């Protein structure tokens, strides 16, 4: 059995490796060569402690396994990350454990890669201003990834805690050529060509009229029943894309328009079909596009398997 530590994962992981694995996983999911199982949500011993189990089996590889993601809010007081992630790869022939990947170093870039891959086919090519709602650990990954697929010149960071926005600004300003500044949620929304929401919110973060025509929105915070980042009135007049439609309307952002999606009055497209050329992406420079990333096991498994393969060759 192979075990990869977080340090080993970090040694091999690059944005390109994450982009390639995630794009391929999205295409596999859309074309039906991946069997995605229902998400299992578990509770820890204390209030707010929660973990999810996402699993899948894919023909390519073949790859079978699961990803366990945890959120322990009390870890901050212990100087530990609140989020944890582990990938378990099974032997497809026997079901026995083949590899364990400590994926805390993998999860953030993988999540951001999904939003960046979607933005590469959905955001306007002239997008220059990136707005971010949320200034936690994941927000930094999102900015790095989105700046890699569009020529971003300005990054606007908004947060309920101004100190967090300032700290993220300082971190990113040392890495990026783009100008980075903290601002209000309203200003970030009104000025953004691309807007990414990175929060655990259970209600809309902004007003629908704050979003300009032609904006692309990436929402990644909704991954459980009851979570919500976007106003439903905006969702109903936008062009909608997601990683997996049935998951998006169950636990993702589009659970709040599930009735309309299932009745056919709202069109929802798997972004993997756009990547594969089977469906159109953005259809005009003025339409608002939204990508809901609720997170897929196939992305974690394919990326985890790639990192294991790279480590074995090193």
BAFI-503177 format. One record per residue (C-alpha): x, y, z; residue number from 0. Coordinates in steps of 0.05 Angstrom, whole numbers, plus 5000, padded with zeros to 4 digits. Layout:
BEGIN
[[X,Y,Z],NUM]
...
***
This chain:
BEGIN
[[5000,5000,5000],0]
[[5026,5069,4980],1]
[[5022,5128,5028],2]
[[5036,5199,5005],3]
[[5045,5254,5056],4]
[[5023,5326,5046],5]
[[5096,5344,5034],6]
[[5103,5292,4979],7]
[[5039,5317,4946],8]
[[5064,5389,4949],9]
[[5129,5368,4915],10]
[[5093,5343,4853],11]
[[5031,5387,4848],12]
[[5030,5445,4799],13]
[[4973,5486,4771],14]
[[4981,5452,4703],15]
[[4977,5383,4734],16]
[[4914,5403,4772],17]
[[4882,5437,4710],18]
[[4895,5377,4665],19]
[[4868,5326,4715],20]
[[4806,5367,4732],21]
[[4789,5382,4659],22]
[[4795,5308,4642],23]
[[4752,5288,4701],24]
[[4698,5338,4681],25]
[[4697,5309,4611],26]
[[4694,5237,4637],27]
[[4637,5254,4684],28]
[[4598,5288,4628],29]
[[4607,5231,4578],30]
[[4585,5178,4628],31]
[[4650,5141,4637],32]
[[4649,5157,4712],33]
[[4600,5128,4762],34]
[[4590,5181,4816],35]
[[4558,5158,4881],36]
[[4514,5201,4927],37]
[[4551,5246,4975],38]
[[4550,5225,5049],39]
[[4552,5280,5101],40]
[[4573,5263,5172],41]
[[4577,5302,5237],42]
[[4634,5304,5287],43]
[[4627,5304,5363],44]
[[4622,5379,5371],45]
[[4579,5434,5341],46]
[[4601,5453,5271],47]
[[4646,5393,5259],48]
[[4627,5361,5193],49]
[[4657,5315,5142],50]
[[4636,5291,5073],51]
[[4650,5227,5035],52]
[[4651,5231,4959],53]
[[4665,5169,4918],54]
[[4668,5147,4846],55]
[[4692,5094,4797],56]
[[4719,5112,4729],57]
[[4734,5069,4669],58]
[[4797,5106,4650],59]
[[4855,5080,4691],60]
[[4813,5046,4718],61]
[[4806,5087,4782],62]
[[4762,5071,4842],63]
[[4761,5106,4909],64]
[[4736,5160,4955],65]
[[4754,5228,4983],66]
[[4740,5248,5055],67]
[[4737,5322,5068],68]
[[4730,5351,5138],69]
[[4716,5418,5170],70]
[[4734,5425,5244],71]
[[4725,5499,5264],72]
[[4759,5489,5331],73]
[[4825,5473,5297],74]
[[4841,5547,5292],75]
[[4852,5550,5367],76]
[[4901,5492,5360],77]
[[4938,5527,5303],78]
[[4915,5474,5254],79]
[[4878,5483,5188],80]
[[4802,5479,5194],81]
[[4797,5439,5130],82]
[[4825,5369,5121],83]
[[4824,5323,5061],84]
[[4846,5251,5046],85]
[[4841,5210,4982],86]
[[4835,5134,4986],87]
[[4849,5095,4921],88]
[[4825,5023,4918],89]
[[4851,4967,4874],90]
[[4797,4963,4820],91]
[[4805,4887,4816],92]
[[4801,4870,4890],93]
[[4773,4930,4926],94]
[[4832,4929,4973],95]
[[4865,4995,4994],96]
[[4920,5012,4944],97]
[[4940,5083,4963],98]
[[4926,5137,5014],99]
[[4940,5209,4993],100]
[[4941,5262,5048],101]
[[4905,5313,5005],102]
[[4903,5377,5047],103]
[[4956,5406,4999],104]
[[4916,5380,4939],105]
[[4845,5400,4956],106]
[[4852,5475,4951],107]
[[4887,5476,4883],108]
[[4840,5422,4856],109]
[[4778,5462,4877],110]
[[4807,5525,4846],111]
[[4827,5488,4783],112]
[[4755,5469,4770],113]
[[4733,5542,4772],114]
[[4792,5562,4728],115]
[[4779,5508,4677],116]
[[4706,5530,4673],117]
[[4726,5604,4668],118]
[[4773,5587,4610],119]
[[4713,5570,4567],120]
[[4659,5613,4600],121]
[[4690,5680,4619],122]
[[4698,5735,4568],123]
[[4768,5734,4537],124]
[[4777,5807,4555],125]
[[4761,5797,4629],126]
[[4810,5840,4668],127]
[[4779,5850,4737],128]
[[4769,5793,4786],129]
[[4723,5802,4846],130]
[[4727,5755,4906],131]
[[4675,5748,4961],132]
[[4708,5713,5019],133]
[[4780,5719,5042],134]
[[4796,5651,5073],135]
[[4850,5601,5055],136]
[[4812,5577,4992],137]
[[4805,5647,4964],138]
[[4880,5652,4952],139]
[[4879,5588,4911],140]
[[4820,5614,4871],141]
[[4856,5679,4854],142]
[[4920,5644,4832],143]
[[4882,5595,4788],144]
[[4836,5647,4755],145]
[[4895,5694,4742],146]
[[4928,5637,4704],147]
[[4871,5631,4653],148]
[[4853,5704,4642],149]
[[4896,5767,4638],150]
[[4874,5795,4705],151]
[[4899,5865,4720],152]
[[4860,5880,4784],153]
[[4835,5835,4842],154]
[[4781,5862,4888],155]
[[4776,5825,4955],156]
[[4715,5831,5000],157]
[[4703,5799,5067],158]
[[4659,5806,5129],159]
[[4725,5815,5168],160]
[[4767,5871,5137],161]
[[4829,5843,5171],162]
[[4823,5779,5130],163]
[[4817,5817,5065],164]
[[4879,5858,5083],165]
[[4920,5796,5099],166]
[[4899,5762,5034],167]
[[4916,5826,4996],168]
[[4986,5826,5027],169]
[[4997,5753,5009],170]
[[4974,5759,4937],171]
[[5008,5826,4924],172]
[[5075,5791,4935],173]
[[5058,5738,4883],174]
[[5017,5771,4828],175]
[[5030,5825,4777],176]
[[4956,5846,4785],177]
[[4937,5903,4831],178]
[[4903,5874,4893],179]
[[4858,5915,4939],180]
[[4807,5902,4994],181]
[[4738,5931,4981],182]
[[4664,5922,4996],183]
[[4622,5864,4970],184]
[[4580,5913,4929],185]
[[4640,5945,4896],186]
[[4672,5877,4881],187]
[[4607,5854,4848],188]
[[4595,5918,4808],189]
[[4666,5922,4780],190]
[[4681,5849,4768],191]
[[4687,5816,4700],192]
[[4696,5750,4737],193]
[[4667,5741,4807],194]
[[4684,5682,4852],195]
[[4646,5668,4917],196]
[[4685,5629,4969],197]
[[4643,5626,5032],198]
[[4602,5577,5075],199]
[[4541,5623,5069],200]
[[4469,5600,5076],201]
[[4438,5662,5045],202]
[[4452,5706,4984],203]
[[4515,5747,4991],204]
[[4494,5806,4947],205]
[[4438,5837,4907],206]
[[4424,5813,4836],207]
[[4427,5883,4807],208]
[[4500,5891,4829],209]
[[4523,5843,4774],210]
[[4539,5873,4706],211]
[[4520,5842,4638],212]
[[4576,5797,4613],213]
[[4600,5777,4682],214]
[[4623,5705,4695],215]
[[4610,5679,4765],216]
[[4643,5619,4798],217]
[[4608,5595,4861],218]
[[4640,5540,4902],219]
[[4614,5548,4973],220]
[[4549,5509,4966],221]
[[4564,5435,4978],222]
[[4509,5416,5028],223]
[[4434,5423,5032],224]
[[4416,5493,5055],225]
[[4478,5529,5032],226]
[[4471,5588,4985],227]
[[4516,5644,4959],228]
[[4478,5674,4900],229]
[[4410,5708,4896],230]
[[4360,5662,4861],231]
[[4333,5720,4820],232]
[[4402,5727,4788],233]
[[4409,5652,4777],234]
[[4342,5650,4741],235]
[[4365,5699,4687],236]
[[4436,5672,4677],237]
[[4465,5617,4633],238]
[[4480,5560,4682],239]
[[4536,5510,4682],240]
[[4560,5460,4735],241]
[[4606,5401,4747],242]
[[4550,5349,4754],243]
[[4477,5370,4744],244]
[[4444,5320,4792],245]
[[4492,5338,4848],246]
[[4486,5413,4835],247]
[[4410,5412,4843],248]
[[4416,5367,4905],249]
[[4470,5399,4947],250]
[[4501,5453,4903],251]
[[4481,5525,4888],252]
[[4427,5506,4840],253]
[[4387,5467,4893],254]
[[4349,5533,4901],255]
[[4323,5530,4829],256]
[[4316,5454,4826],257]
[[4242,5456,4807],258]
[[4256,5500,4747],259]
[[4316,5458,4725],260]
[[4277,5393,4729],261]
[[4218,5423,4692],262]
[[4263,5447,4636],263]
[[4247,5520,4645],264]
[[4320,5533,4665],265]
[[4377,5502,4624],266]
[[4434,5471,4663],267]
[[4496,5447,4626],268]
[[4553,5403,4650],269]
[[4616,5442,4636],270]
[[4650,5377,4614],271]
[[4604,5378,4553],272]
[[4630,5447,4537],273]
[[4702,5425,4545],274]
[[4689,5366,4499],275]
[[4656,5410,4446],276]
[[4587,5377,4454],277]
[[4553,5440,4480],278]
[[4562,5515,4472],279]
[[4591,5556,4529],280]
[[4584,5631,4531],281]
[[4537,5652,4474],282]
[[4544,5728,4478],283]
[[4588,5782,4508],284]
[[4530,5807,4550],285]
[[4501,5744,4581],286]
[[4516,5727,4653],287]
[[4547,5658,4661],288]
[[4548,5620,4727],289]
[[4590,5558,4742],290]
[[4570,5519,4805],291]
[[4627,5476,4831],292]
[[4599,5429,4884],293]
[[4661,5385,4880],294]
[[4668,5316,4848],295]
[[4704,5254,4873],296]
[[4728,5241,4802],297]
[[4770,5304,4805],298]
[[4804,5285,4870],299]
[[4814,5212,4849],300]
[[4843,5228,4781],301]
[[4889,5281,4809],302]
[[4908,5237,4868],303]
[[4924,5179,4821],304]
[[4966,5225,4778],305]
[[5006,5249,4838],306]
[[5017,5176,4860],307]
[[5041,5159,4790],308]
[[5089,5219,4789],309]
[[5117,5200,4858],310]
[[5130,5129,4836],311]
[[5170,5154,4775],312]
[[5211,5204,4815],313]
***
